[in-house]
Amino acid sequence: MSANASPSGHQPTATYDSAFLKACRREPVPHTPVWFMRQAGRSLPEYLKVREGIPMLESCMRPELVTEITLQPVRRHQVDAAIYFSDIVVPLKAIGIDLDIKPGVGPVVEHPIRSRADLAQLRDLTPEDVSYVTEAIKLLTAELGGTPLIGFAGAPFTLASYLVEGGPSRTYENAKAMMYGDPELWADLLDRLAEITAAFLRVQIEAGASAVQLFDSWAGALAPADYRRSVLSASAKVFDAVAGYGVPRIHFGVGTGELLGLMGEAGADVVGVDWRVPLDEAARRVGPGKALQGNLDPTVLFAGPEAVRTKTREVLDSAAGLEGHVFNLGHGVLPSTDPDALTRLVEYVHEQTAR
């Protein structure tokens, strides 16, 4: 049973009545819950210390290290949820894709997928492939108590963009060329990635994750018609595959203001919003029945405490009429962010929204 479940006739689990899960379910909360994308690491000196000399992918496969890194921002910032420390390419590495995360570059794939024969690289993911994930989450949930743990995965489009391009891209010319020029191959690629992604999320939920987030980081490169025709069904397949667990499902992308309604349509319970669209307008685009997450510009944190408070107040005011709101940044924490600015931000949101 998942950490989020509260079956009839049984006492709720420790995380069920947390502010974060209540907000995801669009229920009244004691305060607006806060967590940050990329809070586990990057800006924290304690993270840099424990990661020293350890390659990124290797660090994702050490349960004790994953546990420590995931807990660090919870201890320091008193955020309302932890997010599992990992990377979106971990399940691809686990099934044997020859890739590495190169510092300053990102994921680099040795043999990009450009033909139907290349699909053979993508076998099914089994729990045994990522046994270190199960072990780490069991360690984490024992430590976290009533603080929910968010599991996550990369969405099929974003994973496909790395696999087809061979690494990060600004234009996605190879991925889009396949999408437009060989739609059957593209559909088969995304369908296979949806199965792998769903399997990866199931492992996390069954180990004890209280919620999951699907990162479609690069979906903002798509026009709405292309998203609907060529991407939506694969993301929906992922969300459908974990619907039976009853955990909140969050959907997030960058530059996706024109896609917000479609991203909600894919099956998310919570739609993440970057900083480009005010939350009240995002709610209009998404429609009723969904909570929203976001959406302070991460660069505001470099502007000083008064500016942070002013911009945070704008976000909270924009969210005042929402059915459910989880406060977050509009993208991940930037590496040079002052950790104390994040701690103060959590305190301010909690103070301003206490009910």
C-alpha positions as YAML, in Angstrom:
chain: A
units: angstrom
residues:
- id: 1
  name: MET
  ca: [0.00, 0.00, 0.00]
- id: 2
  name: SER
  ca: [1.29, 3.46, -0.81]
- id: 3
  name: ALA
  ca: [2.17, 6.02, 1.83]
- id: 4
  name: ASN
  ca: [-0.69, 8.16, 0.55]
- id: 5
  name: ALA
  ca: [-3.43, 5.59, 0.95]
- id: 6
  name: SER
  ca: [-6.14, 5.94, 3.57]
- id: 7
  name: PRO
  ca: [-8.39, 2.93, 3.10]
- id: 8
  name: SER
  ca: [-11.86, 2.90, 4.55]
- id: 9
  name: GLY
  ca: [-11.90, 1.66, 8.13]
- id: 10
  name: HIS
  ca: [-8.18, 2.19, 8.70]
- id: 11
  name: GLN
  ca: [-6.21, 5.00, 10.31]
- id: 12
  name: PRO
  ca: [-4.58, 7.34, 7.78]
- id: 13
  name: THR
  ca: [-0.86, 6.90, 7.28]
- id: 14
  name: ALA
  ca: [1.64, 9.37, 8.71]
- id: 15
  name: THR
  ca: [1.81, 11.42, 5.51]
- id: 16
  name: TYR
  ca: [-1.87, 11.37, 4.56]
- id: 17
  name: ASP
  ca: [-2.80, 14.51, 6.51]
- id: 18
  name: SER
  ca: [0.33, 16.44, 5.56]
- id: 19
  name: ALA
  ca: [-0.16, 19.92, 4.14]
- id: 20
  name: PHE
  ca: [1.45, 18.84, 0.87]
- id: 21
  name: LEU
  ca: [-0.86, 15.90, 0.20]
- id: 22
  name: LYS
  ca: [-3.91, 17.87, 1.34]
- id: 23
  name: ALA
  ca: [-3.07, 20.62, -1.15]
- id: 24
  name: CYS
  ca: [-2.60, 18.05, -3.91]
- id: 25
  name: ARG
  ca: [-6.05, 16.68, -3.09]
- id: 26
  name: ARG
  ca: [-7.47, 20.25, -3.07]
- id: 27
  name: GLU
  ca: [-8.42, 20.03, 0.61]
- id: 28
  name: PRO
  ca: [-8.09, 22.78, 3.25]
- id: 29
  name: VAL
  ca: [-4.53, 23.17, 4.51]
- id: 30
  name: PRO
  ca: [-2.97, 24.67, 7.69]
- id: 31
  name: HIS
  ca: [-0.58, 26.61, 5.44]
- id: 32
  name: THR
  ca: [0.46, 26.56, 1.80]
- id: 33
  name: PRO
  ca: [2.98, 23.74, 1.48]
- id: 34
  name: VAL
  ca: [6.41, 24.45, -0.01]
- id: 35
  name: TRP
  ca: [9.03, 22.34, -1.73]
- id: 36
  name: PHE
  ca: [11.56, 23.13, -4.44]
- id: 37
  name: MET
  ca: [12.48, 21.31, -7.61]
- id: 38
  name: ARG
  ca: [16.18, 20.37, -7.42]
- id: 39
  name: GLN
  ca: [16.15, 21.08, -3.69]
- id: 40
  name: ALA
  ca: [18.09, 17.85, -3.11]
- id: 41
  name: GLY
  ca: [21.57, 19.08, -3.89]
- id: 42
  name: ARG
  ca: [22.99, 21.69, -6.22]
- id: 43
  name: SER
  ca: [23.01, 24.72, -3.93]
- id: 44
  name: LEU
  ca: [23.76, 23.01, -0.61]
- id: 45
  name: PRO
  ca: [27.35, 22.91, 0.67]
- id: 46
  name: GLU
  ca: [26.59, 19.70, 2.54]
- id: 47
  name: TYR
  ca: [25.51, 18.15, -0.76]
- id: 48
  name: LEU
  ca: [28.70, 19.20, -2.52]
- id: 49
  name: LYS
  ca: [30.70, 17.70, 0.32]
- id: 50
  name: VAL
  ca: [29.07, 14.24, 0.25]
- id: 51
  name: ARG
  ca: [29.05, 14.14, -3.58]
- id: 52
  name: GLU
  ca: [32.72, 15.10, -3.88]
- id: 53
  name: GLY
  ca: [34.50, 12.79, -6.32]
- id: 54
  name: ILE
  ca: [31.38, 10.70, -7.02]
- id: 55
  name: PRO
  ca: [29.93, 10.81, -10.57]
- id: 56
  name: MET
  ca: [26.26, 11.77, -10.79]
- id: 57
  name: LEU
  ca: [24.89, 8.43, -11.99]
- id: 58
  name: GLU
  ca: [26.92, 6.51, -9.43]
- id: 59
  name: SER
  ca: [25.59, 8.74, -6.66]
- id: 60
  name: CYS
  ca: [22.04, 7.84, -7.75]
- id: 61
  name: MET
  ca: [22.78, 4.16, -7.21]
- id: 62
  name: ARG
  ca: [24.04, 4.36, -3.61]
- id: 63
  name: PRO
  ca: [21.00, 4.07, -1.29]
- id: 64
  name: GLU
  ca: [22.68, 5.55, 1.79]
- id: 65
  name: LEU
  ca: [23.99, 8.51, -0.20]
- id: 66
  name: VAL
  ca: [20.61, 9.04, -1.90]
- id: 67
  name: THR
  ca: [18.98, 9.00, 1.53]
- id: 68
  name: GLU
  ca: [21.35, 11.58, 2.96]
- id: 69
  name: ILE
  ca: [21.05, 13.94, -0.02]
- id: 70
  name: THR
  ca: [17.25, 13.68, -0.11]
- id: 71
  name: LEU
  ca: [17.03, 14.50, 3.61]
- id: 72
  name: GLN
  ca: [19.41, 17.48, 3.56]
- id: 73
  name: PRO
  ca: [16.94, 20.13, 2.33]
- id: 74
  name: VAL
  ca: [14.22, 18.81, 4.64]
- id: 75
  name: ARG
  ca: [16.52, 19.31, 7.62]
- id: 76
  name: ARG
  ca: [17.82, 22.68, 6.48]
- id: 77
  name: HIS
  ca: [14.76, 24.37, 4.96]
- id: 78
  name: GLN
  ca: [11.84, 22.61, 6.73]
- id: 79
  name: VAL
  ca: [10.14, 22.07, 3.37]
- id: 80
  name: ASP
  ca: [6.81, 20.24, 3.35]
- id: 81
  name: ALA
  ca: [7.95, 17.41, 1.06]
- id: 82
  name: ALA
  ca: [11.14, 15.66, 0.09]
- id: 83
  name: ILE
  ca: [11.90, 14.77, -3.50]
- id: 84
  name: TYR
  ca: [13.83, 11.62, -4.24]
- id: 85
  name: PHE
  ca: [17.39, 12.33, -5.35]
- id: 86
  name: SER
  ca: [17.92, 10.80, -8.77]
- id: 87
  name: ASP
  ca: [18.03, 11.78, -12.44]
- id: 88
  name: ILE
  ca: [15.55, 11.30, -15.26]
- id: 89
  name: VAL
  ca: [18.00, 9.11, -17.21]
- id: 90
  name: VAL
  ca: [18.47, 6.59, -14.38]
- id: 91
  name: PRO
  ca: [15.88, 4.11, -15.75]
- id: 92
  name: LEU
  ca: [17.51, 4.32, -19.19]
- id: 93
  name: LYS
  ca: [20.91, 3.56, -17.69]
- id: 94
  name: ALA
  ca: [19.34, 0.73, -15.70]
- id: 95
  name: ILE
  ca: [18.12, -1.06, -18.84]
- id: 96
  name: GLY
  ca: [21.54, -0.84, -20.46]
- id: 97
  name: ILE
  ca: [21.49, 2.34, -22.53]
- id: 98
  name: ASP
  ca: [25.09, 3.49, -23.00]
- id: 99
  name: LEU
  ca: [24.92, 7.00, -21.55]
- id: 100
  name: ASP
  ca: [26.66, 9.23, -19.06]
- id: 101
  name: ILE
  ca: [25.98, 12.56, -17.41]
- id: 102
  name: LYS
  ca: [28.88, 14.79, -18.34]
- id: 103
  name: PRO
  ca: [29.57, 17.73, -16.00]
- id: 104
  name: GLY
  ca: [28.61, 21.01, -17.61]
- id: 105
  name: VAL
  ca: [26.88, 19.21, -20.49]
- id: 106
  name: GLY
  ca: [24.20, 16.83, -19.22]
- id: 107
  name: PRO
  ca: [23.14, 13.37, -20.41]
- id: 108
  name: VAL
  ca: [25.08, 12.14, -23.44]
- id: 109
  name: VAL
  ca: [23.94, 8.99, -25.28]
- id: 110
  name: GLU
  ca: [26.61, 6.96, -27.08]
- id: 111
  name: HIS
  ca: [24.30, 5.43, -29.69]
- id: 112
  name: PRO
  ca: [21.31, 7.71, -30.40]
- id: 113
  name: ILE
  ca: [18.02, 6.18, -31.52]
- id: 114
  name: ARG
  ca: [17.49, 7.15, -35.14]
- id: 115
  name: SER
  ca: [15.94, 4.02, -36.71]
- id: 116
  name: ARG
  ca: [13.48, 1.25, -35.94]
- id: 117
  name: ALA
  ca: [16.36, -1.16, -35.33]
- id: 118
  name: ASP
  ca: [17.63, 1.18, -32.60]
- id: 119
  name: LEU
  ca: [14.43, 0.59, -30.58]
- id: 120
  name: ALA
  ca: [15.88, -2.77, -29.56]
- id: 121
  name: GLN
  ca: [17.96, -0.84, -27.02]
- id: 122
  name: LEU
  ca: [14.79, -0.19, -25.01]
- id: 123
  name: ARG
  ca: [13.92, -3.36, -23.11]
- id: 124
  name: ASP
  ca: [11.41, -3.49, -20.25]
- id: 125
  name: LEU
  ca: [12.45, -2.15, -16.86]
- id: 126
  name: THR
  ca: [12.10, -4.56, -13.94]
- id: 127
  name: PRO
  ca: [12.20, -3.78, -10.21]
- id: 128
  name: GLU
  ca: [15.44, -5.75, -10.02]
- id: 129
  name: ASP
  ca: [17.05, -3.28, -12.43]
- id: 130
  name: VAL
  ca: [16.60, -0.51, -9.86]
- id: 131
  name: SER
  ca: [16.73, -2.40, -6.57]
- id: 132
  name: TYR
  ca: [18.79, 0.47, -5.15]
- id: 133
  name: VAL
  ca: [15.74, 2.73, -5.60]
- id: 134
  name: THR
  ca: [13.55, 0.44, -3.53]
- id: 135
  name: GLU
  ca: [16.23, 0.23, -0.83]
- id: 136
  name: ALA
  ca: [16.74, 4.00, -0.71]
- id: 137
  name: ILE
  ca: [13.04, 4.80, -0.51]
- id: 138
  name: LYS
  ca: [12.53, 2.35, 2.34]
- id: 139
  name: LEU
  ca: [15.39, 4.04, 4.20]
- id: 140
  name: LEU
  ca: [13.93, 7.45, 3.45]
- id: 141
  name: THR
  ca: [10.36, 6.81, 4.49]
- id: 142
  name: ALA
  ca: [11.62, 5.44, 7.81]
- id: 143
  name: GLU
  ca: [13.49, 8.72, 8.40]
- id: 144
  name: LEU
  ca: [10.90, 11.14, 7.01]
- id: 145
  name: GLY
  ca: [7.98, 10.12, 9.22]
- id: 146
  name: GLY
  ca: [5.11, 12.47, 8.38]
- id: 147
  name: THR
  ca: [6.96, 14.30, 5.59]
- id: 148
  name: PRO
  ca: [5.87, 12.98, 2.19]
- id: 149
  name: LEU
  ca: [8.41, 11.74, -0.34]
- id: 150
  name: ILE
  ca: [7.89, 12.65, -4.00]
- id: 151
  name: GLY
  ca: [9.07, 10.14, -6.57]
- id: 152
  name: PHE
  ca: [9.72, 11.26, -10.11]
- id: 153
  name: ALA
  ca: [10.53, 10.32, -13.66]
- id: 154
  name: GLY
  ca: [11.18, 11.95, -17.01]
- id: 155
  name: ALA
  ca: [8.23, 12.10, -19.39]
- id: 156
  name: PRO
  ca: [8.39, 10.17, -22.68]
- id: 157
  name: PHE
  ca: [8.94, 13.25, -24.86]
- id: 158
  name: THR
  ca: [11.83, 14.58, -22.79]
- id: 159
  name: LEU
  ca: [13.49, 11.16, -22.60]
- id: 160
  name: ALA
  ca: [13.00, 10.73, -26.34]
- id: 161
  name: SER
  ca: [14.60, 14.10, -27.00]
- id: 162
  name: TYR
  ca: [17.80, 12.98, -25.24]
- id: 163
  name: LEU
  ca: [17.78, 9.56, -26.87]
- id: 164
  name: VAL
  ca: [17.24, 10.82, -30.41]
- id: 165
  name: GLU
  ca: [19.47, 13.88, -30.20]
- id: 166
  name: GLY
  ca: [22.21, 12.02, -28.32]
- id: 167
  name: GLY
  ca: [22.34, 14.74, -25.66]
- id: 168
  name: PRO
  ca: [20.93, 18.16, -24.76]
- id: 169
  name: SER
  ca: [19.60, 20.29, -27.61]
- id: 170
  name: ARG
  ca: [18.22, 23.77, -28.13]
- id: 171
  name: THR
  ca: [16.34, 22.96, -31.32]
- id: 172
  name: TYR
  ca: [15.48, 19.23, -31.10]
- id: 173
  name: GLU
  ca: [15.90, 18.97, -34.86]
- id: 174
  name: ASN
  ca: [16.48, 15.21, -34.88]
- id: 175
  name: ALA
  ca: [13.64, 14.44, -32.48]
- id: 176
  name: LYS
  ca: [11.22, 16.69, -34.34]
- id: 177
  name: ALA
  ca: [12.37, 15.31, -37.69]
- id: 178
  name: MET
  ca: [11.39, 11.83, -36.49]
- id: 179
  name: MET
  ca: [8.11, 13.11, -35.04]
- id: 180
  name: TYR
  ca: [7.14, 14.82, -38.30]
- id: 181
  name: GLY
  ca: [8.82, 12.50, -40.80]
- id: 182
  name: ASP
  ca: [8.28, 9.04, -39.31]
- id: 183
  name: PRO
  ca: [5.28, 9.34, -36.99]
- id: 184
  name: GLU
  ca: [4.92, 5.55, -36.62]
- id: 185
  name: LEU
  ca: [8.49, 5.15, -35.36]
- id: 186
  name: TRP
  ca: [8.03, 8.17, -33.12]
- id: 187
  name: ALA
  ca: [4.81, 6.75, -31.64]
- id: 188
  name: ASP
  ca: [6.47, 3.38, -31.00]
- id: 189
  name: LEU
  ca: [9.44, 5.09, -29.34]
- id: 190
  name: LEU
  ca: [7.23, 7.14, -27.02]
- id: 191
  name: ASP
  ca: [5.03, 4.15, -26.24]
- id: 192
  name: ARG
  ca: [8.04, 2.11, -25.19]
- id: 193
  name: LEU
  ca: [9.37, 4.97, -23.09]
- id: 194
  name: ALA
  ca: [5.94, 5.33, -21.46]
- id: 195
  name: GLU
  ca: [6.12, 1.69, -20.36]
- id: 196
  name: ILE
  ca: [9.62, 2.15, -18.94]
- id: 197
  name: THR
  ca: [8.63, 5.37, -17.16]
- id: 198
  name: ALA
  ca: [5.50, 3.83, -15.69]
- id: 199
  name: ALA
  ca: [7.50, 0.85, -14.41]
- id: 200
  name: PHE
  ca: [9.99, 3.23, -12.78]
- id: 201
  name: LEU
  ca: [7.22, 5.17, -11.04]
- id: 202
  name: ARG
  ca: [5.54, 1.97, -9.87]
- id: 203
  name: VAL
  ca: [8.78, 0.89, -8.18]
- id: 204
  name: GLN
  ca: [8.93, 4.20, -6.32]
- id: 205
  name: ILE
  ca: [5.29, 4.16, -5.25]
- id: 206
  name: GLU
  ca: [5.39, 0.55, -4.10]
- id: 207
  name: ALA
  ca: [8.51, 1.31, -2.06]
- id: 208
  name: GLY
  ca: [6.69, 4.15, -0.26]
- id: 209
  name: ALA
  ca: [6.63, 7.36, -2.32]
- id: 210
  name: SER
  ca: [3.60, 9.51, -1.40]
- id: 211
  name: ALA
  ca: [3.33, 11.34, -4.73]
- id: 212
  name: VAL
  ca: [5.03, 11.34, -8.12]
- id: 213
  name: GLN
  ca: [6.05, 14.07, -10.54]
- id: 214
  name: LEU
  ca: [6.48, 13.59, -14.27]
- id: 215
  name: PHE
  ca: [9.06, 16.03, -15.64]
- id: 216
  name: ASP
  ca: [8.40, 16.91, -19.27]
- id: 217
  name: SER
  ca: [11.16, 19.46, -19.11]
- id: 218
  name: TRP
  ca: [11.42, 20.13, -22.84]
- id: 219
  name: ALA
  ca: [7.76, 19.86, -23.91]
- id: 220
  name: GLY
  ca: [7.65, 23.64, -24.20]
- id: 221
  name: ALA
  ca: [9.44, 23.22, -27.54]
- id: 222
  name: LEU
  ca: [6.20, 21.86, -29.01]
- id: 223
  name: ALA
  ca: [3.17, 23.57, -30.52]
- id: 224
  name: PRO
  ca: [-0.12, 22.55, -28.88]
- id: 225
  name: ALA
  ca: [-1.33, 20.67, -31.98]
- id: 226
  name: ASP
  ca: [1.91, 18.65, -32.12]
- id: 227
  name: TYR
  ca: [1.73, 17.92, -28.39]
- id: 228
  name: ARG
  ca: [-1.83, 16.66, -28.71]
- id: 229
  name: ARG
  ca: [-1.12, 14.57, -31.78]
- id: 230
  name: SER
  ca: [2.32, 13.18, -30.95]
- id: 231
  name: VAL
  ca: [2.96, 13.34, -27.17]
- id: 232
  name: LEU
  ca: [-0.23, 13.51, -25.11]
- id: 233
  name: SER
  ca: [-1.17, 9.84, -25.37]
- id: 234
  name: ALA
  ca: [2.24, 8.65, -24.14]
- id: 235
  name: SER
  ca: [2.13, 10.89, -21.06]
- id: 236
  name: ALA
  ca: [-1.46, 9.82, -20.44]
- id: 237
  name: LYS
  ca: [-0.34, 6.19, -20.57]
- id: 238
  name: VAL
  ca: [2.14, 6.86, -17.77]
- id: 239
  name: PHE
  ca: [-0.43, 8.59, -15.57]
- id: 240
  name: ASP
  ca: [-3.02, 5.88, -16.25]
- id: 241
  name: ALA
  ca: [-0.53, 3.18, -15.26]
- id: 242
  name: VAL
  ca: [-0.17, 4.59, -11.73]
- id: 243
  name: ALA
  ca: [-3.72, 5.89, -11.25]
- id: 244
  name: GLY
  ca: [-4.75, 2.87, -9.19]
- id: 245
  name: TYR
  ca: [-2.29, 3.65, -6.41]
- id: 246
  name: GLY
  ca: [-4.19, 6.76, -5.37]
- id: 247
  name: VAL
  ca: [-1.09, 8.95, -5.03]
- id: 248
  name: PRO
  ca: [-1.16, 12.50, -6.38]
- id: 249
  name: ARG
  ca: [0.37, 12.81, -9.86]
- id: 250
  name: ILE
  ca: [2.12, 16.06, -10.77]
- id: 251
  name: HIS
  ca: [2.95, 17.13, -14.33]
- id: 252
  name: PHE
  ca: [5.59, 19.79, -14.98]
- id: 253
  name: GLY
  ca: [7.32, 21.33, -17.97]
- id: 254
  name: VAL
  ca: [9.23, 24.50, -18.80]
- id: 255
  name: GLY
  ca: [7.85, 27.06, -21.24]
- id: 256
  name: THR
  ca: [4.57, 25.17, -21.33]
- id: 257
  name: GLY
  ca: [2.14, 28.06, -20.88]
- id: 258
  name: GLU
  ca: [0.39, 27.17, -24.15]
- id: 259
  name: LEU
  ca: [0.22, 23.50, -23.12]
- id: 260
  name: LEU
  ca: [-1.15, 23.78, -19.58]
- id: 261
  name: GLY
  ca: [-4.65, 22.59, -20.45]
- id: 262
  name: LEU
  ca: [-3.28, 19.64, -22.43]
- id: 263
  name: MET
  ca: [-0.88, 18.69, -19.63]
- id: 264
  name: GLY
  ca: [-3.78, 18.58, -17.22]
- id: 265
  name: GLU
  ca: [-5.76, 16.58, -19.75]
- id: 266
  name: ALA
  ca: [-3.00, 13.95, -19.78]
- id: 267
  name: GLY
  ca: [-4.13, 12.87, -16.33]
- id: 268
  name: ALA
  ca: [-2.27, 14.88, -13.72]
- id: 269
  name: ASP
  ca: [-3.89, 15.77, -10.40]
- id: 270
  name: VAL
  ca: [-1.52, 18.74, -10.03]
- id: 271
  name: VAL
  ca: [-0.17, 20.84, -12.91]
- id: 272
  name: GLY
  ca: [3.17, 22.55, -12.41]
- id: 273
  name: VAL
  ca: [3.44, 26.09, -13.77]
- id: 274
  name: ASP
  ca: [6.67, 27.91, -14.62]
- id: 275
  name: TRP
  ca: [7.10, 31.62, -13.88]
- id: 276
  name: ARG
  ca: [5.84, 32.89, -17.25]
- id: 277
  name: VAL
  ca: [2.11, 32.51, -16.53]
- id: 278
  name: PRO
  ca: [0.41, 33.90, -13.38]
- id: 279
  name: LEU
  ca: [-1.30, 31.17, -11.38]
- id: 280
  name: ASP
  ca: [-4.79, 32.65, -11.74]
- id: 281
  name: GLU
  ca: [-4.40, 32.64, -15.52]
- id: 282
  name: ALA
  ca: [-2.88, 29.14, -15.37]
- id: 283
  name: ALA
  ca: [-5.96, 27.98, -13.47]
- id: 284
  name: ARG
  ca: [-8.17, 29.34, -16.24]
- id: 285
  name: ARG
  ca: [-6.15, 27.47, -18.87]
- id: 286
  name: VAL
  ca: [-6.02, 24.20, -16.93]
- id: 287
  name: GLY
  ca: [-9.67, 24.24, -15.91]
- id: 288
  name: PRO
  ca: [-11.36, 23.03, -12.71]
- id: 289
  name: GLY
  ca: [-10.54, 19.89, -10.81]
- id: 290
  name: LYS
  ca: [-6.74, 20.31, -10.68]
- id: 291
  name: ALA
  ca: [-4.38, 21.74, -8.09]
- id: 292
  name: LEU
  ca: [-1.52, 23.95, -9.29]
- id: 293
  name: GLN
  ca: [2.13, 24.02, -8.30]
- id: 294
  name: GLY
  ca: [4.51, 26.97, -8.62]
- id: 295
  name: ASN
  ca: [5.66, 29.43, -9.59]
- id: 296
  name: LEU
  ca: [8.29, 31.91, -8.31]
- id: 297
  name: ASP
  ca: [11.02, 32.76, -10.83]
- id: 298
  name: PRO
  ca: [14.18, 31.03, -9.46]
- id: 299
  name: THR
  ca: [16.28, 34.10, -10.27]
- id: 300
  name: VAL
  ca: [14.27, 36.23, -7.82]
- id: 301
  name: LEU
  ca: [16.22, 34.56, -5.05]
- id: 302
  name: PHE
  ca: [19.31, 36.52, -6.13]
- id: 303
  name: ALA
  ca: [17.56, 39.88, -5.69]
- id: 304
  name: GLY
  ca: [17.61, 40.22, -1.90]
- id: 305
  name: PRO
  ca: [15.07, 39.48, 0.87]
- id: 306
  name: GLU
  ca: [12.71, 42.40, 0.21]
- id: 307
  name: ALA
  ca: [12.38, 41.61, -3.49]
- id: 308
  name: VAL
  ca: [11.86, 37.93, -2.70]
- id: 309
  name: ARG
  ca: [9.06, 38.77, -0.30]
- id: 310
  name: THR
  ca: [7.41, 41.12, -2.81]
- id: 311
  name: LYS
  ca: [7.49, 38.61, -5.66]
- id: 312
  name: THR
  ca: [6.41, 35.77, -3.35]
- id: 313
  name: ARG
  ca: [3.44, 37.84, -2.23]
- id: 314
  name: GLU
  ca: [2.48, 38.29, -5.89]
- id: 315
  name: VAL
  ca: [2.51, 34.51, -6.38]
- id: 316
  name: LEU
  ca: [0.46, 33.92, -3.24]
- id: 317
  name: ASP
  ca: [-2.06, 36.60, -4.21]
- id: 318
  name: SER
  ca: [-2.39, 35.06, -7.68]
- id: 319
  name: ALA
  ca: [-3.03, 31.69, -6.03]
- id: 320
  name: ALA
  ca: [-5.61, 33.00, -3.56]
- id: 321
  name: GLY
  ca: [-8.61, 31.59, -5.42]
- id: 322
  name: LEU
  ca: [-7.15, 28.23, -6.34]
- id: 323
  name: GLU
  ca: [-8.70, 24.93, -5.26]
- id: 324
  name: GLY
  ca: [-5.25, 23.69, -4.23]
- id: 325
  name: HIS
  ca: [-1.81, 25.29, -4.34]
- id: 326
  name: VAL
  ca: [1.66, 23.90, -3.71]
- id: 327
  name: PHE
  ca: [4.26, 26.66, -3.60]
- id: 328
  name: ASN
  ca: [7.36, 25.99, -5.66]
- id: 329
  name: LEU
  ca: [9.76, 27.72, -7.98]
- id: 330
  name: GLY
  ca: [8.92, 27.95, -11.67]
- id: 331
  name: HIS
  ca: [11.90, 25.68, -12.38]
- id: 332
  name: GLY
  ca: [14.71, 24.09, -10.37]
- id: 333
  name: VAL
  ca: [16.92, 25.73, -7.77]
- id: 334
  name: LEU
  ca: [19.90, 27.32, -9.52]
- id: 335
  name: PRO
  ca: [23.30, 26.02, -8.31]
- id: 336
  name: SER
  ca: [24.57, 29.38, -7.06]
- id: 337
  name: THR
  ca: [21.44, 30.12, -4.99]
- id: 338
  name: ASP
  ca: [22.10, 31.10, -1.37]
- id: 339
  name: PRO
  ca: [20.60, 28.27, 0.72]
- id: 340
  name: ASP
  ca: [19.59, 30.76, 3.41]
- id: 341
  name: ALA
  ca: [17.37, 32.52, 0.86]
- id: 342
  name: LEU
  ca: [15.46, 29.25, 0.40]
- id: 343
  name: THR
  ca: [15.10, 28.77, 4.14]
- id: 344
  name: ARG
  ca: [13.73, 32.30, 4.53]
- id: 345
  name: LEU
  ca: [11.35, 31.73, 1.62]
- id: 346
  name: VAL
  ca: [9.85, 28.64, 3.26]
- id: 347
  name: GLU
  ca: [9.39, 30.54, 6.52]
- id: 348
  name: TYR
  ca: [7.77, 33.48, 4.74]
- id: 349
  name: VAL
  ca: [5.27, 31.35, 2.81]
- id: 350
  name: HIS
  ca: [4.34, 29.44, 5.96]
- id: 351
  name: GLU
  ca: [3.88, 32.67, 7.94]
- id: 352
  name: GLN
  ca: [1.87, 34.44, 5.24]
- id: 353
  name: THR
  ca: [-0.49, 31.54, 4.62]
- id: 354
  name: ALA
  ca: [-1.04, 30.22, 8.14]
- id: 355
  name: ARG
  ca: [-4.74, 29.58, 8.67]
...
